[in-house]
């Protein structure tokens, strides 16, 4: 395909089909017109705009589609669509949004790619119908849906006035409905306002390219509204969404990396909610460092470590795909594989705040639990937390509500839930991290400590003794013994005590035991209509 | 050269300061250790850079969100 529009001389030079018969001649005329119109559509916003993009180092919408899908697999829907406003029809190839179906690693998927070179990929009547059609097909036929976001928002002046609003907005009551029938993945690859942003934050996975902006409306409009200069990156740049809002699951440097991330995300998921996730081959070398895993845990209980090293040691080699790594860092959420099967990992990370769970982490874990439950992904929880962050700031951030959203999500899950205590698990956080019957199998390493609160605090609360006071050390030693894993195992409130080096084998075996055989790996999806952000 | 502040992610106290002004930091390097909730919490410079100024002293009480170190990247 050529990105350049045909020039009059090109058309004049086009070889004529010899007119052997009336039907041949007719065919030739039809082909010529078809080809002319096709070339015009494929030219997008024209050579000048395309060249400008190329110079800036980004891919155009068709190049993005080409990188996303298997070679030759894309079939376009709406190639000849243009703006419904007659005076714009010539300058709106594809109406600024390219839609269709293709294959990723042999599996079907649908996509909408915004073409910013055509009227800023603004939303209009025709491209709204394109999105609606592709969404409907994806939902009804069980195909993942991909949005490549880069749009200036609603097209002006089409949307102006009550007639414009009536014709363009609100005519599809399901436009922003999300029931998680099929996975949605999105990338923000440039300036993204309006519906392009809405689809990204509604997606199960959202990757941002550095330099891109995701916001409700442009910085220009925001500056007009609040009468002060607004910096686009402060308004909706990658740092904001990776670290503050949590809307970005991943941040990358290039378009190609963003598209590869979408492909990788989808490789863990089933095509729709009524099938189990795909099973991959187990890479050689998986689990080979399990013999040294205890060495990752500091000998002092006051020292911290990066739980991601523990996760990477346990799961299939190089299979951890972390989500929202810069948001709510006291917890790690990520897709991974164990014995080739997709699992969702939720782990406290003592490296940050000692692993104490804050409100951002609650939101991050809740959204991840909803994702896993929607697409039949068993979860593995690795606990090492002194509890929830408490204090006035936590209460102002609505900690009780966030903690209960997390807890409710966990209790509504119908996929297999395995929980393993590595070190600390105290108080309410013990329940949130799958303690007791809040998981299908509850286990602990011999290093696990379980109680209502840290033994040092417990000595103060129970005995009124502060560190250094006579009797404190004896009281704490008694508390330490009572918090050890053996007592909870003895009353069978914990099913297994697992040696660290056996953890990978134990988890793979238990995932097999708890496979949802009666429903061919499919859960009940009790949270399919839960919010898409918290 | 743009500077960024490393903020305390917890309320606690400064246990130990390991970085010095002018020091080059690789991504993930520890600049100081805070004590909070009976744990030793490292303060990491995730993106790397050069230490411009240390804004707290050993033993200081720090609040969540308080700037601890200025780093040039």
Interface residues (C-beta under 8 A of the other chain):
Chain A: X302 X303 X304 X326 X329 X350 X351 X352 X353 X354 X356 X386 X391 X393 X454 X456 X457
Chain B: X9 X10 X11 X36 X37 X38 X39 X40 X41 X42 X44 X46 X64
